[in-house]
Amino acid sequence: MSIRVGVVGFRGYSGAELARILERHPHVQPVLMEHRSDSGGGAQPLNWTGPHVIDCTPEVVQKESLAVVFLATPAEVSMELAPAFLDAGARVVDLSGAFRLGTAEAYKRWYGAEHTSLKWLADAVYGLPEFCRQRIPTARLVANPGCYPTAANLAIRPLLEAGAIDRTAGIVCDAKSGVSGAGRKPTLKTSFCEVTDNFSAYAILNHRHVPEVLMTSGLEEHEFSFTAQLIPIDRGILETIYFRGKQVRSAEDLISIYLERYKAEAFLRIYPAGQVPDLHAVARTNFCDIGVVYDAASGRGVVVAAIDNLTKGAAGMAVQNMNLMLGFAETEGLSQ
């Protein structure tokens, strides 16, 4: 018998992608939950064949026996809904930034608002399976990582763990993202006339995803410079990460670190030395592709990491986390 799971925020880009992935999952039955009073009964996700939309209340969570509820909602909405659904007996995977940073102080600094669910903020488990897998199966609330830090941490942390980066020289992450990363709500910045034939940087040195990289990779803020840039495509993230090597002789040395660290990981693909991924390679997949170029004479290293921001950077990662929480194979529903 299929396990029933709820999807809140299914009209957004990440939520629609999540509904699409869950509909093909062999062990769960997704149920769409409407949390917006102004939706007007709008369209369900394209090609949706599942049940009709249900109300988004704790009583409905109990009535429908939902084992897990996904929140593809803004952080302030997640802070309101997650505690109620958890108290109703469901487990929650939150795709917003509401529960990622661990403390109210960190949340206020990077998100510019007070946190309103302190108990669950402290209890939430950060859901990057490649580094946090042991805690996820028993978690009640999993905070799905942000898209930018997913690629950055997967690229940076193995090299830091191996002592292959000269941290005194700093790390620079130049990250480019498609427009869907900004969400579906219309804004001037993401309108057609602003985005097309354009390329713009934003939130320079102050992006709210930075603390997730610091927290997961163990960096200090002064060691990591991050710039997010908006490019005129619909989806995908490509990060070009610059560093100075430490006791590294060649790109092959760096590749061997990745291959050893990720040898048991289903969604990491490491390229041969000198080759790097592009966005076409990861589009609509749950893979993170990583390539390295290294100049031994100068010690300059460049890592290129690519993901699809709506899958590995959001919905696909959320399904990875659900699989771990419910005891399924981590790849279930995510194979191409």
Buried (B, 14 or more C-beta within 10 A) or exposed (E): EEBBBBBBBBBBBBBBBBBBBBBEBEBBBBBBBBBEEEEEEEEBBEEBEBEEBBEBBBEBBBEBEBBBBBBBBBBBBBBBBBBBBBEBEBBBBBBBBBBBBBEBEBBEEBBEEEBBBEEBBEEBBBBBBBBBBEEBEEBBBBBBBBBBBBBBBBBBBBBBBBEBBBBEBBBBBBBBBBBBBBBBEEEEEBEEEBBEEEEEEEEEEEBBBBBBBBBBBEBEEEBBBBBBBBBBBEBBBBBBBBBBBBEBEBBBBBBBBBEEBBEEBBBBBBBEBEBBBEBEBBBEBBBBBBBBBBEEEEBBBBBBBBBBBBBBBBBBBBBBBBBBBBEBEBEBBBEE
